[in-house]
């Protein structure tokens, strides 16, 4: 069975349903809700900037009201991806399997299964099973403040996004024990996969710190 890249499933309290966040084959993140009491699902894409759920296709709003969608979005916020079996409500397996958005599988995934992604998840996942982005950003800022290379990039007025990418590249390789440097494509894929977990917070503090340094160097 091909695994899909998704979070663990969460049980909703607002309606009898479960939900999970998934990595989409066409890039980006999606949200899947499955009713437990009848064969009904609702699938959403998640806005890359705000994390807001946008309907992927028509769904029954009576079965999946706004509060259920909001609850599913919040409960899965910050939960890390991993390769997991496709989730189905066994009683309704045949009925609910036809409306799936195209989910990324392990043959297509970029960095989710990599040692770099897994080392970040292992180091920064809190007791609730969510990534602690505040701690991640704090550690990256501490590294940036000590790095001569980062200082040289700031002095040269390099692009802020390029500096952030360098910091993530170096630290991810260090945490995973990788001896060779990540490629630019691997680094971009790693950042994208982490951004999808919580687009409101990922690397926000680090980016702001770098922009402050650049502003002072003018």
C-alpha positions, 0 to 999 in steps of 0.5 A: 500500500502506498503511504500518503504524507499526512499528519496523525488524525484528530477527533473533532468535538463539534461534530462526529468526525475525524480530520487530518492535514495532508501534503498535496501532490500539486504542492501545498497542504490540504485538510480532509474531514471524514464523518464517523456516522455516515459516508461523507467527507469534505476536502479543503486546500489551505491558503499558503499565507494564512492557513485558511481552509478553502473548499476544494469541491462542494460539500454539505455544510450541514454535516461540516459546519464552519466551527468543525472546519475551524476546529480541524484547522486548529487541531492539526496546526503545527502537527508534523507530516509523516508517511502514513497509510491512507485513512478510511472509515472502515464502515463506509470505505467504498463510499468515501474513497472517490472524492479524494484530492490528489495527495502526495505519496511517498514516491513523490515526497521531497524532504518529509522523509529526509533525515533533515526534516525528521531531525527537526521534528524530533528536536522541536516537537512538543508534548502535544505533538506539534512543532514548537516554532518559537523554540526553532526560531530562537535556536536559528536566531542564536546561530545566525547571531554567531555566524560569520557567514551570516554576518558577511551576507548581511554586510553584502546586503544579500536577499533576506530570503537567501540568508534564511535559506542558508541558515536553515540549510546549515542547521538542518544538516548539522542536526541530522549529522549530514556531512554534505551540504543540502542543495538549494532545491532540497533546502527550498523543499524543506522550508516549504514542508515546514511552512505548510505545518503552520504558515502563520509562524514558520520562520517568522521571527528569524526572517524579522531578525534578518530584516532588522540586521539588513536595515541596520547595515544600510 
